[in-house]
Every structure is written in structure tokens, then in C-alpha cells.
Amino acid sequence: MKKLFLLLFLLIILIAAVTGFLILGPATSFGSDHYELYIRTGMNFNELDSVIKEDKVLSYPSVFNWLAKRVSYPSAIKAGKFEIHRGASLLNILKMLRNGRQVPVNLVITKLRTREDLASMIGRKFECDSSAFMRFINNRDTLNVYGVDTNTLMTIVFPDTYTYYWNTTPSRIIRKIDAAANAFWTPEHLRQAEAHHLNRITAYILASIVEEETTRKEDKPKIASVYLNRIATGMRLSADPTVKFALRRFDLKRVYEKYLLFESPYNTYRVTGLPPGPICTPSMESIESVLNAPETRYYYFVAKPDFSGYSNFSETFSEHMKNARAYQKALDEQMRIGQQSKETP
């Protein structure tokens, strides 16, 4: 009898030890440092269990299933993006999932050109797909909340890193982006814009053109002054980047005369004043260049013939044409040399 009790006791100890190991010991079966588990809104436990089994996330999926039911997890599933680290135990994994401890998702916005670009980025980063996000930002009620229209919506999108959770709704995504824009537009920044007869929307639109014109920090304020001078005198902006935007031909290296005839409110060779919306999300540097644009008498600029990326600025059209011819001559010569090198065996 004593031997039987001893055997039962040892069996109980063995079962407890095995159970403890299965629950508290390493339980992952993937080889990378971590596995990203996406639980969609409305996903039930059977669907989640299938994902875990199909992706071979856990070494003991049946034990996970049993333990999950013991802690009532099937009725407490939370949507989100969860990071399971290699070697994690079933108990710790379930605690993380049940408590909804998601990993943050960073939305890094640098340069975007269109609302579709923004929607595409959102669709790749978050649970909501790009079409759902587009429907939200095209909704009249949404636009009214933020004081914009379909053309000017992108003026609230400032290059920055925005941190969310994966299942964040389109409404909350835009709300945080708008909050960052409002934080930028301090009374001082608004005063600077007004000094140039601009507001927060038109200053942003002009900055987007400056952004596309040059990467040279030193030239940006002067380019901004050129366009401000043209606006003040009623001249057309005649900005090549707006033609590319109108055509949706962002890869164009040269804007030929035939392109200038394209009918679009964004083609500033055809319409007077600023386009109805930005042509990209400008950097803070470009926005500051507009707000701090110096007073100049420049009305024209063209790239320098040394291909340094800098521009020659001029006050008169005759001076501008002289600079333009010098650049064109250098460009033609560069193309000729490039063609010869291709033909040389």
C-alpha cells in the first residue's frame, strides 16, 4: 500500500512538473527573435487559434488552447499587434494578450504627394485598409471638422513620426496628425504667414512648391521670395513642379512646352495664384523658408550651369534669359557627352 501511495505521489509530482514546464517554460517554435501576431477586430478564438497553428508560433498549441480556456481568454480577446518574443512562456503570452499589451506602431511621414499616398501608407501600417481610410478622409463631415477640403486636407499633414496602435481608427489617426499641425501653428508662426499675406493653408501650399524646387537650404528662402513677389504683382507662378503634379508625372526630368498646355488648376503656367492644394508634404525647413522669406526684388531663378543644385536669381527677364541660356547650353553639352559615352564601344 505504501508503495502505491508513493507511486501516485511521484506520478502527481511528475505531472505537475511537466505541466509547469509546458506552462512556464519556453513555448515558442519560431526561429527569429520575435513573431508579430495581428489580431483583427472581431476575430474569435477559433480564428486566432488557427493563425497560431498555421504559422507554427507555439511548440504546444493544444496546451495554449487548454490554458486559454482556463483563464477565460476566448471571451476577452483584444484586437491589436502583439510581439511574441522567442522563448516566451505560454503564461506570459496569455497575460500579454489578455491585458491587450500591444506594441506601438510608428507612422513616419517624410514626403508624400497625394492623399492616395497617405492612404496607401496607412493601409500598410494599420488594421484599416487604404480604401477605408480614403472613404474617411473624403467624407464631408471629416473635412468640415478640420476646416479643409479634398484639395487642402494634406495641409494638416506635417512630416514627423506619429505613434499609434495597429488597430487605431482613421479618426484617431487624423486627430493626432491635426494636433501636431495645430501645435506648429503658434501665434508667432501665424503672424509670420500673415506678414506675407498668407495663412496656414496657403503658406503650406507655397512651401510644398519650394520643397519640390530645390534641396539646397540656402536657396529655399530666396525661391520663396520669388514666388511671393510674383503673387504680389499678379504674375503667374509658372512653377515646373506644379505641372508634374498636375500630370501625375513625378518622374519627369524636364518639363517641355507641350506639358505647359495641360489644363489643370494645379498647372501654374495656366492659372494665376497658388494651386488649390499642396503638391507634397514639405519639410519644416521649407515651411520655415516661406515664413522667413526675405524681401527681395527677384522674380526669376534657374539652375546654375555647374549642376551644383543651386540657382541663379535675377530681377529682370533679360537677365533671367541669359542665365537660362547658360544652363541650357551646359545641359545640352552634358547630354551630348552622355550620348557619346553610350555610343562608344
C-alpha positions as CSV (number, residue, x, y, z in Angstrom):
1,M,0.0,0.0,0.0
2,K,2.8,2.4,0.9
3,K,4.5,1.7,-2.5
4,L,1.2,2.5,-4.3
5,F,0.9,5.8,-2.5
6,L,4.5,6.6,-3.2
7,L,4.0,5.8,-6.9
8,L,0.9,8.0,-7.0
9,F,2.7,10.8,-5.3
10,L,5.6,10.6,-7.7
11,L,3.2,10.5,-10.6
12,I,1.5,13.6,-9.3
13,I,4.9,15.3,-8.9
14,L,5.8,14.3,-12.5
15,I,2.6,15.6,-13.9
16,A,2.9,18.9,-12.0
17,A,6.5,19.2,-13.2
18,V,5.6,18.6,-16.9
19,T,2.5,20.9,-16.6
20,G,4.7,23.6,-15.0
21,F,7.3,23.2,-17.8
22,L,4.7,23.4,-20.5
23,I,3.0,26.5,-19.0
24,L,6.1,28.3,-17.6
25,G,8.9,27.1,-19.8
26,P,9.9,28.3,-23.3
27,A,6.9,27.7,-25.6
28,T,7.8,29.4,-29.0
29,S,8.7,27.4,-32.1
30,F,9.8,30.2,-34.5
31,G,13.5,30.9,-35.2
32,S,13.5,34.7,-35.3
33,D,13.9,37.0,-32.3
34,H,10.1,37.7,-32.3
35,Y,6.9,37.0,-34.0
36,E,4.3,39.7,-34.8
37,L,0.8,38.5,-34.1
38,Y,-2.0,40.5,-35.6
39,I,-5.4,40.1,-34.0
40,R,-8.1,41.8,-36.1
41,T,-11.1,43.5,-34.6
42,G,-13.9,40.9,-34.2
43,M,-11.6,37.9,-34.5
44,N,-12.8,35.0,-32.4
45,F,-10.7,32.4,-30.5
46,N,-11.0,29.7,-33.2
47,E,-9.7,32.1,-35.8
48,L,-6.8,33.1,-33.6
49,D,-6.0,29.5,-32.7
50,S,-5.9,28.7,-36.5
51,V,-3.4,31.5,-37.1
52,I,-1.2,30.3,-34.3
53,K,-1.2,26.8,-35.6
54,E,-0.8,27.7,-39.3
55,D,2.2,30.0,-38.6
56,K,3.7,27.4,-36.2
57,V,4.1,30.1,-33.5
58,L,3.9,27.8,-30.5
59,S,5.5,24.5,-29.6
60,Y,2.4,23.3,-27.7
61,P,-0.7,24.9,-29.4
62,S,-3.0,22.4,-27.7
63,V,-1.7,23.4,-24.3
64,F,-2.2,27.1,-25.3
65,N,-5.8,26.3,-26.2
66,W,-6.4,24.5,-22.9
67,L,-4.8,27.2,-20.8
68,A,-6.5,30.0,-22.7
69,K,-9.9,28.5,-21.8
70,R,-8.9,28.1,-18.1
71,V,-8.2,31.8,-17.9
72,S,-11.3,32.8,-19.9
73,Y,-9.3,34.3,-22.7
74,P,-11.7,33.3,-25.5
75,S,-14.3,35.8,-24.2
76,A,-11.7,38.5,-23.6
77,I,-9.8,38.8,-26.9
78,K,-8.4,42.2,-27.6
79,A,-7.5,43.3,-31.1
80,G,-4.1,44.7,-31.9
81,K,-0.5,44.0,-32.9
82,F,1.4,41.9,-30.3
83,E,5.0,40.9,-30.3
84,I,5.8,37.4,-29.0
85,H,9.5,37.1,-28.1
86,R,11.4,33.9,-28.7
87,G,11.4,31.7,-25.6
88,A,8.3,33.3,-24.0
89,S,6.2,31.1,-21.9
90,L,2.5,30.3,-22.6
91,L,1.5,32.0,-19.3
92,N,3.3,35.2,-20.2
93,I,2.0,35.2,-23.8
94,L,-1.6,34.8,-22.5
95,K,-1.1,37.6,-19.9
96,M,0.1,39.9,-22.7
97,L,-2.8,39.0,-25.0
98,R,-5.4,39.2,-22.3
99,N,-4.2,42.5,-21.0
100,G,-4.0,43.9,-24.5
101,R,-0.3,44.9,-24.2
102,Q,0.3,45.9,-27.8
103,V,3.5,47.1,-29.4
104,P,3.3,50.7,-30.8
105,V,3.3,51.4,-34.5
106,N,5.3,54.4,-35.8
107,L,3.9,56.2,-38.8
108,V,6.9,58.0,-40.2
109,I,5.9,60.7,-42.6
110,T,8.6,62.4,-44.7
111,K,7.5,63.4,-48.2
112,L,4.1,62.4,-49.6
113,R,2.5,63.9,-52.6
114,T,-1.2,62.9,-52.6
115,R,-4.0,61.8,-50.3
116,E,-3.7,58.4,-52.0
117,D,-0.1,58.2,-50.9
118,L,-1.1,58.8,-47.3
119,A,-3.9,56.3,-47.5
120,S,-1.6,53.7,-49.0
121,M,0.9,54.2,-46.2
122,I,-1.9,53.9,-43.6
123,G,-3.1,50.7,-45.2
124,R,0.3,49.2,-44.9
125,K,0.8,50.2,-41.3
126,F,-2.6,49.7,-39.7
127,E,-5.6,47.5,-39.5
128,C,-7.8,49.8,-41.5
129,D,-7.1,49.4,-45.2
130,S,-6.3,52.2,-47.7
131,S,-9.8,52.3,-49.2
132,A,-11.4,52.6,-45.8
133,F,-9.1,55.4,-44.9
134,M,-9.8,57.2,-48.2
135,R,-13.5,57.0,-47.6
136,F,-13.0,58.6,-44.2
137,I,-10.8,61.5,-45.4
138,N,-13.1,62.1,-48.4
139,N,-16.2,62.3,-46.1
140,R,-17.6,65.8,-46.0
141,D,-18.1,65.6,-42.2
142,T,-14.5,64.8,-41.7
143,L,-13.3,67.6,-43.9
144,N,-15.6,70.1,-42.1
145,V,-14.2,69.1,-38.7
146,Y,-10.7,70.1,-39.8
147,G,-11.6,73.1,-41.9
148,V,-10.3,71.7,-45.1
149,D,-11.5,70.3,-48.4
150,T,-10.2,67.4,-50.6
151,N,-7.5,69.6,-52.0
152,T,-6.3,71.2,-48.8
153,L,-6.6,68.1,-46.5
154,M,-2.9,67.4,-46.8
155,T,-2.0,70.8,-45.4
156,I,-2.6,69.3,-41.9
157,V,0.0,66.6,-42.6
158,F,3.4,67.6,-41.3
159,P,6.4,65.4,-41.7
160,D,7.0,63.8,-38.3
161,T,6.9,60.4,-36.5
162,Y,3.4,59.6,-35.1
163,T,3.0,56.8,-32.7
164,Y,-0.2,54.7,-32.6
165,Y,-1.5,51.2,-32.0
166,W,-2.1,49.0,-35.0
167,N,-5.9,48.9,-34.6
168,T,-6.2,52.7,-34.3
169,T,-9.2,54.0,-36.2
170,P,-8.8,56.5,-39.2
171,S,-10.5,59.2,-36.9
172,R,-7.8,58.9,-34.2
173,I,-5.0,58.8,-36.8
174,I,-6.1,62.1,-38.4
175,R,-6.8,63.6,-35.0
176,K,-3.2,63.2,-33.8
177,I,-1.9,64.4,-37.2
178,D,-4.1,67.5,-36.9
179,A,-2.9,68.1,-33.3
180,A,0.7,68.2,-34.4
181,A,-0.2,70.8,-37.1
182,N,-2.1,72.9,-34.6
183,A,1.0,72.8,-32.3
184,F,3.1,74.1,-35.1
185,W,0.9,77.0,-36.0
186,T,1.7,79.1,-33.0
187,P,0.6,82.8,-32.9
188,E,4.2,83.7,-34.0
189,H,4.1,81.4,-37.0
190,L,0.6,82.7,-37.9
191,R,1.9,86.3,-37.6
192,Q,4.9,85.4,-39.9
193,A,2.5,84.0,-42.5
194,E,0.2,87.0,-42.3
195,A,3.2,89.3,-42.9
196,H,3.5,87.7,-46.3
197,H,-0.3,87.9,-46.9
198,L,-0.6,84.1,-46.3
199,N,-2.5,81.9,-43.9
200,R,-1.6,78.5,-42.6
201,I,-3.1,76.8,-45.7
202,T,-1.5,79.0,-48.4
203,A,1.8,79.1,-46.6
204,Y,1.9,75.3,-46.6
205,I,1.0,75.2,-50.3
206,L,3.8,77.6,-51.2
207,A,6.2,75.6,-49.0
208,S,5.3,72.5,-50.9
209,I,6.4,74.2,-54.2
210,V,9.6,75.4,-52.6
211,E,10.2,71.8,-51.4
212,E,10.0,70.4,-54.9
213,E,12.1,73.2,-56.4
214,T,15.3,72.6,-54.5
215,T,17.1,70.6,-51.8
216,R,19.5,73.5,-51.1
217,K,18.7,75.0,-47.8
218,E,20.4,78.3,-48.7
219,D,18.2,78.8,-51.8
220,K,14.8,78.0,-50.3
221,P,14.1,81.4,-48.7
222,K,15.1,83.2,-52.0
223,I,12.9,80.9,-54.0
224,A,10.0,81.6,-51.6
225,S,10.7,85.3,-52.1
226,V,10.5,84.9,-55.9
227,Y,7.0,83.3,-55.7
228,L,5.8,85.8,-53.1
229,N,6.9,88.6,-55.4
230,R,5.1,87.0,-58.3
231,I,1.9,86.6,-56.3
232,A,2.1,90.2,-55.1
233,T,2.3,91.5,-58.7
234,G,-0.3,89.2,-60.2
235,M,2.3,87.2,-62.2
236,R,1.7,83.5,-62.7
237,L,3.9,81.3,-60.6
238,S,5.0,79.2,-63.6
239,A,6.4,76.5,-61.3
240,D,7.5,73.4,-63.1
241,P,6.8,71.1,-60.1
242,T,3.1,72.1,-60.3
243,V,3.0,70.8,-63.9
244,K,4.4,67.5,-62.8
245,F,1.8,67.3,-60.1
246,A,-1.0,68.1,-62.5
247,L,0.2,65.4,-64.9
248,R,0.9,63.0,-62.0
249,R,4.3,62.6,-63.8
250,F,6.6,62.9,-60.8
251,D,9.5,61.2,-62.6
252,L,9.8,63.9,-65.3
253,K,13.3,65.2,-65.6
254,R,12.5,68.1,-67.9
255,V,9.2,69.9,-68.4
256,Y,8.7,70.5,-72.1
257,E,6.5,73.2,-73.6
258,K,3.8,70.7,-74.6
259,Y,3.3,69.9,-70.9
260,L,2.7,73.5,-70.0
261,L,-0.6,73.4,-72.0
262,F,-2.1,70.8,-69.8
263,E,-5.4,72.1,-68.3
264,S,-5.4,71.7,-64.6
265,P,-6.0,74.1,-61.6
266,Y,-2.6,72.8,-60.4
267,N,-0.8,74.0,-63.6
268,T,0.5,77.4,-62.5
269,Y,1.6,78.1,-66.1
270,R,-2.2,78.2,-66.9
271,V,-3.7,79.7,-63.8
272,T,-2.8,82.7,-61.7
273,G,-2.0,82.3,-58.0
274,L,-1.3,79.3,-55.9
275,P,-2.7,75.9,-56.8
276,P,-5.8,74.7,-54.8
277,G,-3.7,72.4,-52.6
278,P,-0.1,71.3,-51.8
279,I,1.9,69.3,-54.2
280,C,3.7,67.4,-51.5
281,T,4.2,67.4,-47.7
282,P,7.0,70.0,-47.3
283,S,9.8,69.7,-44.8
284,M,9.9,72.0,-41.8
285,E,12.9,73.6,-43.4
286,S,10.7,74.6,-46.5
287,I,7.9,75.9,-44.3
288,E,10.3,78.0,-42.3
289,S,11.8,79.3,-45.5
290,V,8.4,80.6,-46.6
291,L,7.6,82.1,-43.2
292,N,11.1,83.7,-43.0
293,A,11.3,84.7,-46.7
294,P,13.5,87.8,-47.1
295,E,12.4,90.9,-49.0
296,T,14.0,90.7,-52.5
297,R,13.4,92.0,-55.9
298,Y,13.9,88.6,-57.5
299,Y,11.2,87.4,-60.0
300,Y,13.2,84.6,-61.7
301,F,15.5,81.8,-60.9
302,V,17.1,79.0,-62.8
303,A,19.6,76.2,-62.0
304,K,23.3,77.1,-62.2
305,P,25.2,75.7,-65.1
306,D,27.7,74.0,-62.8
307,F,24.9,71.5,-61.8
308,S,25.6,72.2,-58.1
309,G,21.9,72.2,-57.3
310,Y,22.0,75.9,-56.6
311,S,20.2,78.6,-58.6
312,N,20.9,81.9,-60.2
313,F,18.4,84.6,-59.2
314,S,17.5,87.6,-61.3
315,E,15.3,90.7,-61.1
316,T,14.7,91.1,-64.8
317,F,13.5,88.8,-67.6
318,S,16.5,89.7,-69.8
319,E,18.9,88.7,-67.0
320,H,17.0,85.6,-66.4
321,M,17.1,84.5,-70.0
322,K,20.9,85.0,-70.0
323,N,21.1,82.7,-67.0
324,A,18.7,80.2,-68.6
325,R,20.7,80.1,-71.8
326,A,23.8,79.3,-69.9
327,Y,22.1,76.5,-68.1
328,Q,20.6,75.1,-71.3
329,K,24.0,75.2,-73.0
330,A,25.6,73.3,-70.1
331,L,22.7,70.8,-70.1
332,D,22.9,70.2,-73.8
333,E,26.6,69.6,-73.5
334,Q,26.1,67.1,-70.7
335,M,23.5,65.2,-72.7
336,R,25.9,65.2,-75.8
337,I,28.7,63.8,-73.7
338,G,26.4,61.2,-72.2
339,Q,25.2,60.1,-75.6
340,Q,28.8,59.8,-76.9
341,S,29.7,57.6,-74.0
342,K,26.8,55.3,-74.8
343,E,27.8,55.0,-78.4
344,T,31.5,54.4,-77.6
345,P,32.1,50.6,-77.6
